[in-house]
Amino acid sequence: MNVQLVQYVIALSEELSFTAAARRCGVSQPTITVGVARLERELGVALFRRKPKVVITPCGWQLLPLMYQIDHAARSIKQIAAAHHDAHRAVTLRAGG
């Protein structure tokens, strides 16, 4: 499961518009459409109904809190790694390396 696709699902669930979700994620609308469809295929379930308007399916609602946890965990990992990288760099610079 790709974290970026999870972020697309989160954006779409909050925006309920592929265009708005794409704008928010800084990608094209087809990128969101293909990404969400890819994750749905991978999971074997529909997360959204698309017509007549975008709505979250019952399964989508059930999985959404876990998607938020995945997103939060990924962001936390990046923050911790960045802090360690910065600390390591500061030590290396002080040591003259």
N, CA, C and O of each residue as an XYZ file, in Angstrom:
388
protein
N       0.854     -1.179      0.000
C       0.000      0.000      0.000
C       0.896      1.238      0.000
O       1.815      1.352      0.810
N       0.623      2.132     -0.892
C       1.404      3.336     -1.082
C       0.815      4.470     -0.226
O      -0.384      4.744     -0.293
N       1.656      5.116      0.567
C       1.195      6.199      1.440
C       0.599      7.344      0.616
O      -0.374      7.967      1.040
N       1.168      7.620     -0.543
C       0.642      8.691     -1.391
C      -0.811      8.409     -1.780
O      -1.635      9.323     -1.800
N      -1.125      7.155     -2.086
C      -2.503      6.806     -2.440
C      -3.429      6.977     -1.248
O      -4.577      7.394     -1.405
N      -2.941      6.662     -0.069
C      -3.726      6.887      1.150
C      -4.025      8.381      1.298
O      -5.141      8.759      1.654
N      -3.038      9.222      1.027
C      -3.246     10.669      1.112
C      -4.262     11.143      0.073
O      -5.029     12.069      0.340
N      -4.276     10.522     -1.101
C      -5.289     10.863     -2.108
C      -6.689     10.508     -1.604
O      -7.633     11.278     -1.785
N      -6.814      9.346     -0.977
C      -8.115      8.934     -0.436
C      -8.574      9.919      0.640
O      -9.740     10.311      0.667
N      -7.674     10.312      1.508
C      -8.020     11.270      2.560
C      -8.483     12.584      1.947
O      -9.512     13.128      2.349
N      -7.741     13.091      0.988
C      -8.120     14.353      0.341
C      -9.474     14.228     -0.342
O     -10.309     15.127     -0.235
N      -9.696     13.128     -1.038
C     -10.972     12.942     -1.730
C     -12.113     12.812     -0.731
O     -13.210     13.317     -0.973
N     -11.867     12.146      0.378
C     -12.930     11.990      1.380
C     -13.306     13.330      2.006
O     -14.455     13.526      2.401
N     -12.367     14.235      2.099
C     -12.642     15.551      2.685
C     -13.203     16.527      1.659
O     -14.026     17.377      1.999
N     -12.771     16.415      0.426
C     -13.204     17.344     -0.620
C     -14.449     16.868     -1.355
O     -15.256     17.677     -1.813
N     -14.601     15.541     -1.466
C     -15.687     14.928     -2.250
C     -15.729     15.457     -3.681
O     -16.791     15.594     -4.288
N     -14.548     15.745     -4.192
C     -14.368     16.227     -5.564
C     -12.980     15.809     -6.012
O     -11.989     16.119     -5.352
N     -12.909     15.107     -7.133
C     -11.605     14.692     -7.648
C     -10.761     15.910     -8.016
O      -9.552     15.925     -7.787
N     -11.394     16.916     -8.579
C     -10.668     18.126     -8.974
C     -10.106     18.852     -7.763
O      -8.942     19.253     -7.765
N     -10.921     19.025     -6.730
C     -10.467     19.717     -5.521
C      -9.402     18.898     -4.790
O      -8.436     19.457     -4.272
N      -9.576     17.581     -4.747
C      -8.585     16.727     -4.101
C      -7.247     16.813     -4.842
O      -6.187     16.869     -4.218
N      -7.305     16.823     -6.170
C      -6.084     16.932     -6.966
C      -5.385     18.261     -6.699
O      -4.170     18.300     -6.508
N      -6.143     19.332     -6.686
C      -5.576     20.657     -6.421
C      -4.891     20.658     -5.052
O      -3.774     21.154     -4.909
N      -5.558     20.112     -4.075
C      -5.027     20.058     -2.704
C      -3.740     19.238     -2.631
O      -2.819     19.591     -1.894
N      -3.677     18.157     -3.385
C      -2.493     17.282     -3.369
C      -1.404     17.752     -4.328
O      -0.300     17.208     -4.330
N      -1.708     18.751     -5.134
C      -0.718     19.273     -6.075
C      -0.447     18.354     -7.243
O       0.663     18.313     -7.773
N      -1.480     17.609     -7.644
C      -1.359     16.706     -8.787
C      -2.531     16.948     -9.733
O      -3.426     17.740     -9.440
N      -2.512     16.261    -10.864
C      -3.613     16.410    -11.818
C      -4.812     15.576    -11.375
O      -4.676     14.635    -10.592
N      -5.973     15.931    -11.882
C      -7.191     15.187    -11.556
C      -7.091     13.728    -11.990
O      -7.512     12.850    -11.237
N      -6.543     13.429    -13.190
C      -6.394     12.016    -13.556
C      -5.484     11.237    -12.595
O      -5.688     10.041    -12.384
N      -4.495     11.903    -12.021
C      -3.610     11.236    -11.065
C      -4.394     10.772     -9.847
O      -4.188      9.659     -9.363
N      -5.285     11.612     -9.349
C      -6.130     11.234     -8.207
C      -7.060     10.094     -8.613
O      -7.187      9.103     -7.894
N      -7.700     10.237     -9.753
C      -8.644      9.218    -10.221
C      -7.972      7.855    -10.350
O      -8.483      6.853     -9.851
N      -6.828      7.826    -11.019
C      -6.099      6.574    -11.226
C      -5.577      6.037     -9.891
O      -5.645      4.834     -9.639
N      -5.063      6.914     -9.044
C      -4.515      6.490     -7.760
C      -5.554      5.871     -6.847
O      -5.321      4.821     -6.248
N      -6.707      6.526     -6.741
C      -7.775      5.993     -5.888
C      -8.270      4.661     -6.460
O      -8.485      3.708     -5.711
N      -8.449      4.593     -7.772
C      -8.891      3.339     -8.400
C      -7.865      2.229     -8.171
O      -8.235      1.076     -7.949
N      -6.593      2.573     -8.225
C      -5.527      1.582     -7.997
C      -5.608      1.020     -6.582
O      -5.500     -0.190     -6.384
N      -5.799      1.904     -5.591
C      -5.904      1.444     -4.213
C      -7.169      0.605     -4.015
O      -7.151     -0.396     -3.298
N      -8.261      1.020     -4.652
C      -9.498      0.238     -4.557
C      -9.291     -1.164     -5.146
O      -9.760     -2.150     -4.577
N      -8.596     -1.255     -6.276
C      -8.303     -2.568     -6.866
C      -7.430     -3.397     -5.933
O      -7.666     -4.589     -5.736
N      -6.423     -2.753     -5.366
C      -5.522     -3.455     -4.459
C      -6.278     -4.008     -3.247
O      -6.017     -5.126     -2.805
N      -7.203     -3.228     -2.720
C      -7.978     -3.643     -1.552
C      -9.144     -4.561     -1.918
O      -9.627     -5.328     -1.085
N      -9.586     -4.474     -3.165
C     -10.717     -5.286     -3.612
C     -12.070     -4.755     -3.181
O     -13.054     -5.495     -3.149
N     -12.121     -3.466     -2.849
C     -13.381     -2.835     -2.432
C     -13.467     -1.422     -3.001
O     -12.451     -0.790     -3.286
N     -14.696     -0.942     -3.159
C     -14.908      0.449     -3.557
C     -14.887      1.314     -2.305
O     -15.575      1.016     -1.328
N     -14.110      2.368     -2.332
C     -14.070      3.316     -1.224
C     -15.018      4.485     -1.470
O     -15.457      5.158     -0.536
N     -15.326      4.714     -2.755
C     -16.194      5.829     -3.157
C     -17.162      5.369     -4.226
O     -16.846      4.501     -5.039
N     -18.339      5.958     -4.215
C     -19.245      5.903     -5.367
C     -19.032      7.217     -6.090
O     -18.909      8.268     -5.462
N     -18.989      7.157     -7.395
C     -18.623      8.337     -8.165
C     -19.800      9.079     -8.786
O     -19.668     10.264     -9.095
N     -20.933      8.435     -8.978
C     -22.055      9.077     -9.662
C     -23.331      8.886     -8.866
O     -23.509      7.821     -8.275
N     -24.209      9.840     -8.819
C     -24.147     11.128     -9.516
C     -23.166     12.110     -8.891
O     -22.768     13.078     -9.539
N     -22.770     11.876     -7.640
C     -21.725     12.699     -7.030
C     -20.844     11.781     -6.195
O     -21.219     10.645     -5.904
N     -19.683     12.272     -5.816
C     -18.748     11.465     -5.044
C     -19.269     11.311     -3.615
O     -19.538     12.297     -2.929
N     -19.406     10.057     -3.181
C     -19.772      9.759     -1.794
C     -18.892      8.613     -1.306
O     -18.470      7.761     -2.087
N     -18.630      8.606     -0.033
C     -17.823      7.552      0.566
C     -18.716      6.339      0.810
O     -19.832      6.472      1.311
N     -18.227      5.174      0.459
C     -18.977      3.937      0.688
C     -18.903      3.576      2.177
O     -18.067      4.111      2.904
N     -19.774      2.674      2.626
C     -19.672      2.219      4.018
C     -18.286      1.651      4.346
O     -17.751      1.903      5.425
N     -17.713      0.893      3.423
C     -16.367      0.366      3.651
C     -15.353      1.509      3.728
O     -14.444      1.485      4.557
N     -15.513      2.500      2.866
C     -14.636      3.668      2.893
C     -14.684      4.358      4.247
O     -13.652      4.749      4.792
N     -15.895      4.508      4.790
C     -16.043      5.130      6.113
C     -15.336      4.306      7.177
O     -14.712      4.858      8.084
N     -15.431      2.998      7.068
C     -14.808      2.126      8.060
C     -13.282      2.183      7.976
O     -12.600      2.123      8.999
N     -12.751      2.299      6.768
C     -11.300      2.322      6.581
C     -10.679      3.699      6.784
O      -9.478      3.800      7.032
N     -11.470      4.750      6.685
C     -10.931      6.107      6.749
C     -10.139      6.391      8.029
O      -9.067      6.988      7.932
N     -10.600      6.002      9.217
C      -9.772      6.260     10.409
C      -8.400      5.584     10.333
O      -7.412      6.132     10.821
N      -8.338      4.412      9.730
C      -7.049      3.733      9.563
C      -6.174      4.462      8.550
O      -4.953      4.510      8.701
N      -6.796      5.029      7.521
C      -6.046      5.820      6.537
C      -5.406      7.036      7.224
O      -4.255      7.379      6.951
N      -6.168      7.681      8.117
C      -5.613      8.809      8.869
C      -4.440      8.356      9.742
O      -3.451      9.077      9.869
N      -4.544      7.174     10.340
C      -3.453      6.660     11.164
C      -2.206      6.410     10.323
O      -1.092      6.721     10.744
N      -2.400      5.844      9.131
C      -1.269      5.601      8.228
C      -0.606      6.925      7.855
O       0.619      7.048      7.891
N      -1.426      7.910      7.496
C      -0.897      9.226      7.117
C      -0.147      9.851      8.281
O       0.949     10.382      8.100
N      -0.722      9.793      9.463
C      -0.083     10.370     10.647
C       1.243      9.660     10.940
O       2.248     10.308     11.231
N       1.238      8.335     10.861
C       2.460      7.577     11.121
C       3.551      7.931     10.108
O       4.714      8.096     10.478
N       3.181      8.045      8.845
C       4.163      8.386      7.808
C       4.755      9.774      8.053
O       5.960      9.973      7.906
N       3.908     10.725      8.423
C       4.412     12.077      8.713
C       5.325     12.066      9.940
O       6.352     12.745      9.956
N       4.954     11.304     10.959
C       5.780     11.208     12.170
C       7.135     10.593     11.851
O       8.162     11.061     12.342
N       7.142      9.560     11.041
C       8.401      8.920     10.645
C       9.306      9.922      9.943
O      10.501      9.990     10.231
N       8.742     10.699      9.026
C       9.537     11.694      8.305
C      10.087     12.760      9.246
O      11.235     13.180      9.100
N       9.275     13.206     10.217
C       9.726     14.227     11.173
C      10.854     13.697     12.056
O      11.848     14.388     12.278
N      10.702     12.483     12.554
C      11.736     11.902     13.409
C      13.026     11.702     12.619
O      14.112     12.019     13.103
N      12.904     11.180     11.412
C      14.088     10.970     10.576
C      14.774     12.294     10.261
O      16.002     12.376     10.283
N      13.993     13.327      9.970
C      14.572     14.640      9.668
C      15.303     15.200     10.886
O      16.378     15.784     10.751
N      14.724     15.025     12.074
C      15.374     15.508     13.294
C      16.697     14.787     13.522
O      17.691     15.409     13.896
N      16.708     13.481     13.298
C      17.948     12.726     13.467
C      18.971     13.107     12.410
O      20.167     13.186     12.691
N      18.504     13.338     11.210
C      19.401     13.759     10.129
C      20.042     15.095     10.486
O      21.253     15.271     10.349
N      19.216     16.031     10.944
C      19.733     17.356     11.314
C      20.714     17.260     12.482
O      21.745     17.934     12.485
N      20.396     16.425     13.472
C      21.283     16.264     14.623
C      22.604     15.631     14.194
O      23.669     16.055     14.642
N      22.540     14.634     13.344
C      23.749     13.973     12.847
C      24.594     14.947     12.055
O      25.818     14.968     12.188
N      23.957     15.740     11.244
C      24.682     16.728     10.430
C      25.363     17.753     11.325
O      26.506     18.131     11.067
N      24.679     18.209     12.374
C      25.256     19.197     13.297
C      26.476     18.605     13.998
O      27.484     19.294     14.153
N      26.407     17.357     14.420
C      27.530     16.708     15.080
C      28.697     16.561     14.108
O      29.845     16.807     14.476
N      28.411     16.167     12.885
C      29.444     15.999     11.869
C      30.128     17.325     11.563
O      31.349     17.378     11.415
N      29.349     18.389     11.469
C      29.930     19.713     11.193
C      30.811     20.178     12.344
O      31.885     20.737     12.121
N      30.353     19.947     13.590
C      31.149     20.353     14.751
C      32.469     19.560     14.841
O      33.487     20.071     15.309
N      32.422     18.322     14.387
C      33.593     17.466     14.450
C      34.562     17.740     13.302
O      35.656     17.178     13.242
N      34.135     18.616     12.397
C      35.007     18.953     11.287
C      34.918     17.987     10.124
O      35.789     17.963      9.255
N      33.831     17.168     10.111
C      33.712     16.158      9.060
C      32.770     16.561      8.066
O      32.541     15.831      7.102
